[in-house]
Amino acid sequence: MTMETYKERLQKRKENTMTNYDMDEIERKMGKRSSSGTQSVEIGKDDEELQTVEIEIDHKDLLKLALAAHDRDITLNKMCSSIILDSVDTLDYRYEHQTKPTVLKEY
């Protein structure tokens, strides 16, 4: 006699239940997820057009980027892209506010 795992029990329960194809189709048309919890996704389709850029990075910095991307559960490419886009957004702010302190004069 072997022990039955929880996964095997769920699989048997799933096999014994009947599928209602009409309700599945209605849910798909309404945009709801199906009862199995799966959802179709197109891989490689992004909202914005991206360009290819080659950059040279030191191995230590590349390792830091890879670990940071892993922590955020994104690819290294998306991590580098977000860093570059964030830097571009803050360019105007850096030049608007100087890092060198200035003395204010009152007359």
C-alpha positions, 0 to 999 in steps of 0.5 A: 500500500502506498501513500497518496499525496495531496497532489494526487488527490487533487488530480483524482478529484479534477478527473472526476468532475465534469466540465461545463464548456458553456460556462467556460466560454461565457467566462472567456467572453466576459474576460474572466479567468477560467475555473482552472486559473490559467490565463493566456499570455503572449510572450515577447509582446511589450507595450512600447517599441524597444531598440537594441543597445550594446553596453560594456559592464564590469563583471562585478557590476553585472553580477550586482545587476543580475542579483537585483533582477533576480530579487525583483523576479524580472529578466536582466534585460528588463532590469537594465531597461528600467535603470536606463529609463529611470536615469533618463527621467531624472536627467532634467532634475539633476541639471535643474538643481545643482549639487554645488551649494550657493549662498543666498544674499539678502539686500 
